[in-house]
Amino acid sequence: MTDFAWDVAIIGAGVAGCIAAIALAPSCRVLLLDRQKEPPARIGECLPAAARRILEPLGLFGELTRPDSPHRRALGMQSYWGSSRLQINDDLRNPDGFGFHLDRPAFERFLREQAAAVGATFRRPVRFQKAESDGETVHLQLHDEGEGREQKVRAGYVIDAGGRAAPFAKHQTGARIHLDRLTACWATIPNTDVRAMGTIHAAENGWWYSAPLPNGRRVLAYQSDSDLIDSALHREADSFLAKVGREPVLAQWINPQKPELFLHGIVPAGSSRLPQPAGRLWAAVGDAACAFDPLSSQGMFHAMATAMQLCDLLKKSQRFKNGGVSSRAAVQKAYTAQIEQIWQRYCRHRLLFYGLEQRFTASPFWQRRHAARYETEMVCK
Ligand SMILES: Cc1cc2nc3c(=O)[nH]c(=O)nc-3n(C[C@H](O)[C@H](O)[C@H](O)COP(=O)(O)OP(=O)(O)OC[C@H]3O[C@@H](n4cnc5c(N)ncnc54)[C@H](O)[C@@H]3O)c2cc1C
């Protein structure tokens, strides 16, 4: 049975999906769904200061600064990149103020609550399975993971905020385009360093990233290409500890008697995008549209910004008032151009930053990133 028709169905209640729901729900009927009942422990907790520009107008910024907030102010980033000398990029001169080290599940739980509070209907754990379109509306087949039954819903417009998997959009556009196969192997340890700064550290076959978490622990992540990472690293805590131990800057954070390391495993971290970020009745936002290398530390900001860019275009168009065909085409064209611009700028920055590290020229990881063909996109099934 097909249930109620929605103006917009949003697949995925991560940062991108929730921001889109919060922006749209006051003006139209929004269904937000996620396959996960609760936000999972996710790597990626450094929120750049510029996020304030999006959170403040939506009335969400106070959550980060209230006295009993679970999130912590970040003072900036320190890096060992291109040289073994420490470089500090602090937020003191940043016109947007300070960034934050988020309690990521708490932040996403807050965004989900806000989406429901402004009128979005939130269903979870509900998985999007497939869709068909009659040219005017999209019929979505969902699976309620809690009740174990199929559901069908109809929507005038679909926003794919399903992360790198792009569960809806991948069926519309075909194979995702990858620039590389970067993966991140991550763990947490107790935090013994009082400095509220993230750390980037280049290594022979990849690079490290670390940041304090608000819960008294510290995240440690090693990034390299999937074919260059030893599989023991993400399966055995001892292998991970041994690798950390070979980098003095990181080893100082480990208590050899009591490392208390919790290995979370491996996640994709490469640069990739959809061949096309939008169609007539749909658009992808956040990682679904294009996913960045964590070196950029911009993933959440990009998720929020693309969601807002799309919602502004949708609200400006007459789509929800008279279903005008030309306005659908205009949204598609304008949004596609915006994503293309973001992607081109990102690609230039990525080349520039990897180019700054020239100490490991014999290593395949760095050779790949310095070679001209690094710009060439791989189309992967
Ligand atoms: C190693 C690493 C470190 C990072 N560090 C940072 C950082 O410090 N700062 C930063 O800003 N960014 C960081 N990022 C990137 C950041 O985490 C992502 O860019 C961000 O999570 C993207 O948000 P999103 O909402 O687009 O997608 P996601 O966070 O992936 O959310 C997608 C949601 O869709 C749901 N979903 C998927 N498929 C379905 C389906 N079929 N049906 C229903 N629901 C579905 C998922 O359950 C999920 O909740 C990092 C990424 C990596 C890999």
The ligand as an SDF file (V2000), in Angstrom:
LIG
                    3D

 53 58  0  0  0  0  0  0  0  0999 V2000
   38.5740    9.3470    8.2270 C   0  0  0  0  0  0  0  0  0  0  0  0
   37.5910   10.4740    8.1150 C   0  0  0  0  0  0  0  0  0  0  0  0
   37.7370   11.6010    8.9240 C   0  0  0  0  0  0  0  0  0  0  0  0
   36.8470   12.6670    8.7870 C   0  0  0  0  0  0  0  0  0  0  0  0
   37.0270   13.7710    9.5770 N   0  0  0  0  0  0  0  0  0  0  0  0
   36.2070   14.8310    9.4190 C   0  0  0  0  0  0  0  0  0  0  0  0
   36.3500   15.9800   10.2540 C   0  0  0  0  0  0  0  0  0  0  0  0
   37.2030   16.0350   11.1550 O   0  0  0  0  0  0  0  0  0  0  0  0
   35.5190   17.0480   10.0230 N   0  0  0  0  0  0  0  0  0  0  0  0
   34.5570   17.0130    9.0540 C   0  0  0  0  0  0  0  0  0  0  0  0
   33.8430   18.0090    8.8820 O   0  0  0  0  0  0  0  0  0  0  0  0
   34.3780   15.9140    8.2940 N   0  0  0  0  0  0  0  0  0  0  0  0
   35.1550   14.8310    8.4580 C   0  0  0  0  0  0  0  0  0  0  0  0
   34.9590   13.7170    7.6930 N   0  0  0  0  0  0  0  0  0  0  0  0
   33.8840   13.7030    6.6940 C   0  0  0  0  0  0  0  0  0  0  0  0
   32.4850   13.6990    7.3130 C   0  0  0  0  0  0  0  0  0  0  0  0
   32.3720   12.7180    8.3060 O   0  0  0  0  0  0  0  0  0  0  0  0
   31.4660   13.4670    6.1960 C   0  0  0  0  0  0  0  0  0  0  0  0
   31.7400   14.3570    5.1470 O   0  0  0  0  0  0  0  0  0  0  0  0
   30.0350   13.6760    6.6910 C   0  0  0  0  0  0  0  0  0  0  0  0
   29.6850   12.6480    7.5820 O   0  0  0  0  0  0  0  0  0  0  0  0
   29.0670   13.6670    5.5170 C   0  0  0  0  0  0  0  0  0  0  0  0
   27.7570   13.7910    6.0140 O   0  0  0  0  0  0  0  0  0  0  0  0
   26.5180   13.2550    5.1730 P   0  0  0  0  0  0  0  0  0  0  0  0
   25.3170   13.6140    5.9520 O   0  0  0  0  0  0  0  0  0  0  0  0
   26.6320   13.6950    3.7710 O   0  0  0  0  0  0  0  0  0  0  0  0
   26.6960   11.6580    5.1110 O   0  0  0  0  0  0  0  0  0  0  0  0
   26.7730   10.5910    6.2800 P   0  0  0  0  0  0  0  0  0  0  0  0
   27.3410   11.1660    7.5090 O   0  0  0  0  0  0  0  0  0  0  0  0
   27.4800    9.4040    5.6840 O   0  0  0  0  0  0  0  0  0  0  0  0
   25.2510   10.2110    6.5680 O   0  0  0  0  0  0  0  0  0  0  0  0
   24.5200    9.3910    5.6770 C   0  0  0  0  0  0  0  0  0  0  0  0
   23.3080    8.8100    6.4020 C   0  0  0  0  0  0  0  0  0  0  0  0
   22.5320    8.0870    5.4380 O   0  0  0  0  0  0  0  0  0  0  0  0
   22.0640    6.8930    6.0280 C   0  0  0  0  0  0  0  0  0  0  0  0
   21.8120    5.9350    4.9390 N   0  0  0  0  0  0  0  0  0  0  0  0
   22.6980    5.4170    4.0630 C   0  0  0  0  0  0  0  0  0  0  0  0
   22.0840    4.5550    3.2230 N   0  0  0  0  0  0  0  0  0  0  0  0
   20.7700    4.5470    3.5600 C   0  0  0  0  0  0  0  0  0  0  0  0
   19.6260    3.8630    3.0590 C   0  0  0  0  0  0  0  0  0  0  0  0
   19.6980    2.9970    2.0230 N   0  0  0  0  0  0  0  0  0  0  0  0
   18.4260    4.0930    3.6470 N   0  0  0  0  0  0  0  0  0  0  0  0
   18.3200    4.9480    4.7040 C   0  0  0  0  0  0  0  0  0  0  0  0
   19.3700    5.6140    5.2330 N   0  0  0  0  0  0  0  0  0  0  0  0
   20.5850    5.4320    4.6540 C   0  0  0  0  0  0  0  0  0  0  0  0
   23.2070    6.4690    6.9550 C   0  0  0  0  0  0  0  0  0  0  0  0
   22.7310    5.6120    7.9840 O   0  0  0  0  0  0  0  0  0  0  0  0
   23.6900    7.8110    7.4910 C   0  0  0  0  0  0  0  0  0  0  0  0
   23.0640    8.1780    8.7070 O   0  0  0  0  0  0  0  0  0  0  0  0
   35.8060   12.6050    7.8330 C   0  0  0  0  0  0  0  0  0  0  0  0
   35.6440   11.4640    7.0440 C   0  0  0  0  0  0  0  0  0  0  0  0
   36.5250   10.4140    7.1730 C   0  0  0  0  0  0  0  0  0  0  0  0
   36.3380    9.1930    6.2960 C   0  0  0  0  0  0  0  0  0  0  0  0
  1  2  1  0
  2  3  1  0
  2 52  2  0
  3  4  2  0
  4  5  1  0
  4 50  1  0
  5  6  2  0
  6  7  1  0
  6 13  1  0
  7  8  2  0
  7  9  1  0
  9 10  1  0
 10 11  2  0
 10 12  1  0
 12 13  2  0
 13 14  1  0
 14 15  1  0
 14 50  1  0
 15 16  1  0
 16 17  1  0
 16 18  1  0
 18 19  1  0
 18 20  1  0
 20 21  1  0
 20 22  1  0
 22 23  1  0
 23 24  1  0
 24 25  2  0
 24 26  1  0
 24 27  1  0
 27 28  1  0
 28 29  2  0
 28 30  1  0
 28 31  1  0
 31 32  1  0
 32 33  1  0
 33 34  1  0
 33 48  1  0
 34 35  1  0
 35 36  1  0
 35 46  1  0
 36 37  1  0
 36 45  1  0
 37 38  2  0
 38 39  1  0
 39 40  1  0
 39 45  2  0
 40 41  1  0
 40 42  2  0
 42 43  1  0
 43 44  2  0
 44 45  1  0
 46 47  1  0
 46 48  1  0
 48 49  1  0
 50 51  2  0
 51 52  1  0
 52 53  1  0
M  END
$$$$
